[in-house]
Amino acid sequence: VYYITKATLKVANKQFTTLKNNYEMTLHAYSSIVPCDDSQGVPAVNCDFVPIAELENRDTDTIVDVIGVCKSADDVSRITTKTSREVSKRALQLIDTTGKVVTLTLWREEAEKFDGSVNPVVAVKGARLSDFGGRSVSALFSSTVMVNPDLPEAFSLRAWYDQGGYALDSQSLTETRSAGSGAKTNWKMLSEVKNEHLGHGEKADYFSCLATVLYTRKENCLYQACPTEDCNKKVIDQQNGMYRCEKCSREYPNFKYRLILNANLADFGDNQWVTCFQETAEALLGHSAETLGQLRDIDENAFDEVFQKANFTTHIFRNRVKLETYNDESRVKVTVMEVQPVDHREFSRRLLSNIRRLSS
């Protein structure tokens, strides 16, 4: 709360503002802004929230107020802007009572300090609506980001989510680039993947399943890769203590291990071969690629035991499926995008919610 003096007050030009105020204030070099003690009489932030499902009907680049429960949040990342400045960003997946999910991007300090571990209610006043990857919203420098705000809409969302909203099969307005980016959950049994011919369209399909690992193929699951951060190309042992990367056209005195793991998953109706790359393979096996590489070289029995322990474990898998053609032979390839432990309590709640919905 501030005292503002020596400013100019005039009728707002609606052409250049997204606010609904009738007047706007212009500050000058001689204007005075002095903090004052907070008062209970100060009105709360006035928001005109747009339901997530309605965002599809709004024009691109519109400024909107949005509110939702954070279903998940990506790790914070760093990007380089056109002005060569590095900024932090984080993508959140917000859901509301419409059952629709939209990706919200936070920037800079807001991205760095955000904690989505307890599924907070997030409200943004003045977010920009984009059509990047479907529909998404982004906080601006002028936006107000509120976590668990003291607003009636936030209390209603909290109650709805805790009383079963978390278990709904949701649909995202934003196309996903990864498993954790808020895609439509699209739960499937493995038999449905084949019966519904998933992956046969122009674009890949995504689905989630609860499945048990029947077998992990340890043969040829590890390879020696270029040690540079942005290159995973297989290196060639020069037999002189150096390793050559053809992609980088350089030789290195070391390498890093990379994983490509083939596994057979099964549920009560069918089984499916899948491919797990580095992060998902490490999650499934419970060890890093580097550790597995060392075990293979010094203790083959311990190496074998890692794969034996992974067999007959049950997880939730987020998968990408696409029909691929190689040497004139077409086959469906299923790639695991994310591996999560089974939260039996939440999974049971989701099943009960679906049963009630089907019974109604």
C-alpha positions as CSV (number, residue, x, y, z in Angstrom):
1,V,0.0,0.0,0.0
2,Y,1.4,3.4,-1.0
3,Y,0.6,7.1,-0.8
4,I,1.0,8.6,-4.3
5,T,1.2,12.4,-4.9
6,K,2.1,14.7,-7.7
7,A,0.8,12.3,-10.4
8,T,-1.5,13.0,-13.3
9,L,-5.0,11.4,-13.4
10,K,-6.9,11.1,-16.6
11,V,-9.5,9.0,-18.4
12,A,-8.1,5.7,-19.4
13,N,-7.4,5.0,-23.1
14,K,-9.0,1.6,-23.6
15,Q,-7.1,1.0,-26.7
16,F,-3.8,0.7,-24.8
17,T,-4.9,-1.0,-21.6
18,T,-6.4,-4.4,-20.7
19,L,-7.7,-3.1,-17.3
20,K,-11.3,-2.3,-16.8
21,N,-10.6,0.9,-14.8
22,N,-12.1,4.1,-16.1
23,Y,-9.1,6.2,-15.1
24,E,-5.3,5.8,-15.2
25,M,-2.5,7.5,-13.4
26,T,0.7,8.7,-14.9
27,L,3.8,9.2,-12.8
28,H,6.5,11.9,-13.4
29,A,10.0,12.5,-12.3
30,Y,8.7,14.7,-9.5
31,S,6.0,12.2,-8.3
32,S,6.2,10.9,-4.8
33,I,5.5,7.3,-3.8
34,V,5.6,6.6,0.0
35,P,4.8,3.2,1.6
36,C,2.1,3.3,4.2
37,D,1.1,0.7,6.8
38,D,-1.3,-2.0,5.5
39,S,-4.9,-1.6,6.4
40,Q,-7.7,-4.1,6.7
41,G,-9.8,-1.7,4.9
42,V,-7.8,-2.0,1.7
43,P,-9.8,-4.1,-0.9
44,A,-8.4,-7.4,-2.1
45,V,-7.1,-7.8,-5.7
46,N,-10.1,-7.8,-8.0
47,C,-9.9,-10.7,-10.5
48,D,-12.2,-11.7,-13.4
49,F,-11.2,-15.3,-13.7
50,V,-11.8,-17.1,-17.0
51,P,-12.6,-20.8,-16.7
52,I,-9.8,-22.9,-18.3
53,A,-12.3,-24.6,-20.7
54,E,-13.2,-21.1,-22.1
55,L,-9.6,-20.2,-23.0
56,E,-10.1,-22.1,-26.3
57,N,-12.7,-19.5,-27.3
58,R,-10.6,-16.4,-26.5
59,D,-8.4,-14.6,-29.0
60,T,-4.6,-15.1,-29.0
61,D,-2.6,-12.6,-27.0
62,T,-5.6,-11.7,-24.9
63,I,-4.8,-10.7,-21.3
64,V,-6.8,-12.9,-18.9
65,D,-7.0,-13.8,-15.2
66,V,-6.7,-17.5,-14.6
67,I,-6.9,-19.7,-11.5
68,G,-6.4,-23.4,-11.0
69,V,-4.9,-26.1,-8.9
70,C,-1.3,-27.0,-9.8
71,K,-1.5,-30.6,-10.9
72,S,2.3,-30.8,-11.6
73,A,5.2,-28.5,-12.1
74,D,8.3,-29.0,-14.3
75,D,11.8,-28.3,-12.9
76,V,13.0,-24.8,-13.4
77,S,15.1,-24.3,-16.5
78,R,17.3,-21.6,-18.0
79,I,16.7,-20.1,-21.5
80,T,18.6,-17.5,-23.5
81,T,16.4,-14.6,-24.8
82,K,16.8,-12.8,-28.1
83,T,18.8,-10.2,-26.2
84,S,21.3,-12.9,-25.1
85,R,20.1,-12.7,-21.5
86,E,19.5,-15.9,-19.4
87,V,16.2,-16.1,-17.6
88,S,14.6,-18.8,-15.5
89,K,11.3,-20.4,-16.5
90,R,9.0,-23.1,-15.1
91,A,5.9,-24.7,-16.6
92,L,2.9,-25.5,-14.4
93,Q,-0.1,-27.5,-15.3
94,L,-3.3,-25.9,-13.9
95,I,-6.7,-27.7,-13.6
96,D,-10.0,-26.3,-12.6
97,T,-13.6,-27.6,-12.1
98,T,-14.1,-27.8,-15.9
99,G,-11.7,-30.8,-16.0
100,K,-9.5,-29.0,-18.5
101,V,-5.7,-28.4,-17.9
102,V,-3.6,-25.5,-19.3
103,T,0.1,-24.9,-19.1
104,L,1.1,-21.7,-17.2
105,T,4.7,-20.5,-17.6
106,L,6.3,-18.6,-14.8
107,W,9.5,-16.5,-15.3
108,R,12.5,-15.3,-13.3
109,E,12.1,-15.2,-9.5
110,E,8.5,-16.5,-9.7
111,A,9.8,-19.6,-11.5
112,E,12.7,-20.1,-9.1
113,K,10.8,-19.8,-5.8
114,F,7.6,-21.7,-6.8
115,D,7.0,-25.0,-5.0
116,G,4.3,-27.2,-6.5
117,S,4.9,-30.2,-4.3
118,V,1.6,-29.8,-2.3
119,N,-0.6,-28.9,-5.3
120,P,-1.3,-25.3,-4.4
121,V,-4.0,-23.1,-5.9
122,V,-2.3,-20.7,-8.3
123,A,-4.0,-17.5,-9.5
124,V,-2.6,-15.1,-12.1
125,K,-4.0,-11.6,-12.8
126,G,-3.0,-10.4,-16.2
127,A,-1.6,-13.5,-17.9
128,R,-1.1,-13.5,-21.7
129,L,-3.0,-16.2,-23.6
130,S,-0.9,-17.9,-26.3
131,D,-1.7,-20.5,-29.1
132,F,1.8,-22.0,-28.7
133,G,1.3,-25.8,-28.7
134,G,-2.5,-25.4,-28.5
135,R,-3.5,-23.1,-25.7
136,S,-1.2,-21.9,-22.9
137,V,-0.8,-18.9,-20.7
138,S,2.3,-17.0,-19.5
139,A,2.9,-14.6,-16.7
140,L,4.1,-11.2,-17.7
141,F,6.3,-8.7,-15.9
142,S,3.1,-6.8,-15.1
143,S,1.2,-9.9,-13.9
144,T,0.4,-10.6,-10.3
145,V,1.0,-14.3,-9.4
146,M,-0.7,-15.5,-6.2
147,V,-0.2,-18.9,-4.5
148,N,-3.1,-20.1,-2.3
149,P,-4.7,-16.6,-2.4
150,D,-7.3,-15.5,0.1
151,L,-10.1,-15.6,-2.5
152,P,-13.4,-17.4,-2.5
153,E,-12.6,-19.0,-5.9
154,A,-9.4,-20.5,-4.4
155,F,-11.2,-22.0,-1.4
156,S,-13.8,-23.6,-3.8
157,L,-11.1,-25.0,-6.0
158,R,-9.2,-26.4,-3.0
159,A,-12.3,-28.2,-1.7
160,W,-13.1,-29.5,-5.2
161,Y,-9.6,-30.9,-5.8
162,D,-9.2,-32.5,-2.4
163,Q,-12.7,-34.1,-2.6
164,G,-11.9,-36.0,-5.8
165,G,-11.0,-33.5,-8.5
166,Y,-7.4,-34.8,-8.4
167,A,-8.6,-38.2,-9.6
168,L,-10.5,-37.0,-12.7
169,D,-9.2,-37.9,-16.2
170,S,-8.3,-34.4,-17.4
171,Q,-7.8,-33.0,-20.9
172,S,-5.1,-30.5,-21.6
173,L,-5.5,-27.5,-23.9
174,T,-1.7,-27.5,-24.3
175,E,0.1,-30.0,-26.5
176,T,2.8,-31.7,-24.4
177,R,6.5,-32.0,-25.2
178,S,7.2,-34.5,-22.4
179,A,5.5,-36.8,-20.0
180,G,5.2,-34.3,-17.2
181,S,3.9,-31.4,-19.1
182,G,0.3,-31.8,-18.4
183,A,-0.9,-33.9,-21.3
184,K,-4.3,-35.6,-21.3
185,T,-3.9,-38.5,-18.9
186,N,-5.5,-41.0,-21.4
187,W,-5.3,-44.1,-19.2
188,K,-5.2,-47.3,-21.3
189,M,-4.9,-51.0,-20.8
190,L,-2.2,-52.5,-23.0
191,S,-4.7,-54.5,-25.0
192,E,-6.5,-51.2,-25.9
193,V,-3.2,-49.8,-27.3
194,K,-3.3,-52.5,-30.0
195,N,-7.1,-52.7,-30.4
196,E,-7.4,-49.0,-30.9
197,H,-4.4,-48.8,-33.2
198,L,-2.7,-46.1,-31.2
199,G,0.2,-44.4,-33.0
200,H,-1.1,-45.1,-36.5
201,G,-2.0,-41.4,-37.2
202,E,0.2,-38.6,-38.4
203,K,1.2,-37.7,-34.9
204,A,2.3,-39.8,-32.0
205,D,-0.2,-40.8,-29.3
206,Y,0.4,-40.7,-25.6
207,F,-1.1,-42.9,-22.9
208,S,-0.6,-43.9,-19.3
209,C,-0.9,-47.4,-17.9
210,L,-0.4,-49.3,-14.6
211,A,1.9,-52.2,-15.6
212,T,4.3,-54.7,-14.2
213,V,7.8,-55.3,-15.6
214,L,8.1,-58.9,-16.8
215,Y,11.6,-58.7,-18.2
216,T,14.4,-56.2,-18.7
217,R,16.9,-56.9,-21.4
218,K,20.4,-56.2,-20.1
219,E,22.2,-57.1,-23.3
220,N,23.5,-54.1,-25.1
221,C,21.6,-51.7,-22.8
222,L,24.7,-49.5,-22.1
223,Y,26.9,-47.7,-24.5
224,Q,29.9,-45.3,-24.2
225,A,28.8,-41.8,-25.3
226,C,30.5,-38.5,-26.0
227,P,31.2,-36.8,-22.6
228,T,30.0,-33.3,-23.7
229,E,26.8,-32.2,-22.2
230,D,24.8,-31.7,-25.4
231,C,26.0,-34.8,-27.3
232,N,25.0,-38.4,-26.7
233,K,26.6,-39.9,-29.8
234,K,28.4,-43.2,-29.3
235,V,32.2,-42.9,-29.2
236,I,34.8,-45.1,-30.9
237,D,37.5,-46.5,-28.7
238,Q,40.8,-45.6,-30.4
239,Q,42.7,-48.2,-28.4
240,N,45.2,-45.6,-27.2
241,G,43.3,-44.2,-24.2
242,M,41.2,-41.8,-26.3
243,Y,37.6,-42.0,-27.5
244,R,36.5,-40.3,-30.7
245,C,33.1,-38.7,-31.3
246,E,32.4,-38.5,-35.0
247,K,29.6,-36.0,-34.5
248,C,31.9,-33.6,-32.6
249,S,35.0,-34.6,-34.7
250,R,37.0,-34.7,-31.5
251,E,38.8,-37.2,-29.3
252,Y,38.4,-37.3,-25.5
253,P,40.2,-39.1,-22.7
254,N,36.9,-40.1,-21.2
255,F,33.3,-40.9,-22.0
256,K,29.9,-41.2,-20.2
257,Y,27.6,-44.2,-20.1
258,R,24.2,-43.9,-21.7
259,L,21.2,-46.3,-21.3
260,I,18.8,-47.7,-23.9
261,L,16.8,-50.3,-22.1
262,N,14.2,-52.6,-23.7
263,A,11.6,-54.0,-21.3
264,N,8.5,-56.1,-21.5
265,L,5.5,-54.7,-19.5
266,A,2.3,-56.5,-18.7
267,D,-1.1,-55.8,-17.2
268,F,-4.0,-58.3,-16.6
269,G,-4.9,-58.2,-20.3
270,D,-1.8,-58.1,-22.5
271,N,2.0,-57.3,-22.6
272,Q,4.0,-54.8,-24.6
273,W,7.7,-54.3,-25.4
274,V,8.8,-50.7,-24.6
275,T,12.0,-48.7,-24.9
276,C,13.4,-46.7,-22.0
277,F,16.0,-44.0,-22.6
278,Q,18.4,-42.6,-20.0
279,E,16.2,-41.0,-17.3
280,T,13.4,-43.5,-17.5
281,A,15.8,-46.4,-17.6
282,E,17.6,-45.1,-14.5
283,A,14.2,-44.7,-12.7
284,L,13.1,-48.2,-13.6
285,L,16.4,-49.8,-12.6
286,G,17.1,-47.6,-9.6
287,H,20.7,-46.9,-10.5
288,S,22.4,-44.3,-12.7
289,A,24.0,-45.3,-16.0
290,E,27.4,-44.5,-14.6
291,T,26.9,-46.9,-11.7
292,L,25.7,-49.7,-14.0
293,G,28.6,-49.2,-16.3
294,Q,31.0,-49.6,-13.4
295,L,29.2,-52.7,-12.1
296,R,29.3,-54.3,-15.4
297,D,33.0,-53.9,-15.6
298,I,33.9,-55.0,-12.0
299,D,31.0,-57.2,-10.6
300,E,28.9,-58.9,-13.2
301,N,26.8,-60.7,-10.6
302,A,25.8,-57.4,-9.0
303,F,25.1,-56.0,-12.4
304,D,22.7,-59.0,-13.1
305,E,21.0,-58.5,-9.8
306,V,20.0,-55.0,-10.6
307,F,17.9,-56.3,-13.6
308,Q,16.5,-59.2,-11.6
309,K,15.2,-56.8,-8.9
310,A,13.6,-54.6,-11.5
311,N,11.5,-57.6,-12.8
312,F,8.0,-58.0,-11.4
313,T,7.9,-54.4,-10.0
314,T,4.8,-52.3,-10.8
315,H,4.8,-48.7,-11.8
316,I,2.8,-46.1,-13.6
317,F,4.2,-45.5,-17.1
318,R,3.6,-42.5,-19.3
319,N,4.3,-43.6,-22.9
320,R,4.6,-42.4,-26.5
321,V,3.4,-44.7,-29.2
322,K,4.1,-44.2,-33.0
323,L,4.1,-46.4,-36.0
324,E,7.7,-46.4,-37.5
325,T,9.0,-47.8,-40.7
326,Y,12.6,-49.1,-41.0
327,N,13.9,-51.1,-44.0
328,D,10.4,-51.2,-45.5
329,E,9.1,-52.8,-42.3
330,S,6.5,-51.0,-40.2
331,R,6.1,-51.6,-36.5
332,V,4.6,-49.8,-33.5
333,K,7.3,-48.4,-31.2
334,V,6.3,-47.6,-27.6
335,T,8.7,-45.3,-25.7
336,V,8.5,-44.7,-22.0
337,M,8.5,-41.0,-21.3
338,E,8.0,-41.1,-17.5
339,V,8.1,-43.8,-14.7
340,Q,6.3,-43.1,-11.5
341,P,5.8,-45.2,-8.3
342,V,2.3,-46.3,-7.7
343,D,0.4,-44.2,-5.2
344,H,-2.1,-47.0,-4.3
345,R,-4.3,-44.6,-2.3
346,E,-4.6,-42.1,-5.1
347,F,-5.0,-44.7,-7.8
348,S,-7.8,-46.4,-5.9
349,R,-9.5,-43.1,-5.5
350,R,-9.3,-42.5,-9.2
351,L,-10.8,-45.9,-9.9
352,L,-13.7,-45.3,-7.5
353,S,-14.3,-41.9,-9.0
354,N,-14.5,-43.5,-12.5
355,I,-16.8,-46.2,-11.2
356,R,-19.2,-43.6,-9.7
357,R,-19.1,-41.7,-13.0
358,L,-20.0,-44.8,-15.0
359,S,-22.7,-45.7,-12.6
360,S,-24.4,-42.3,-12.7
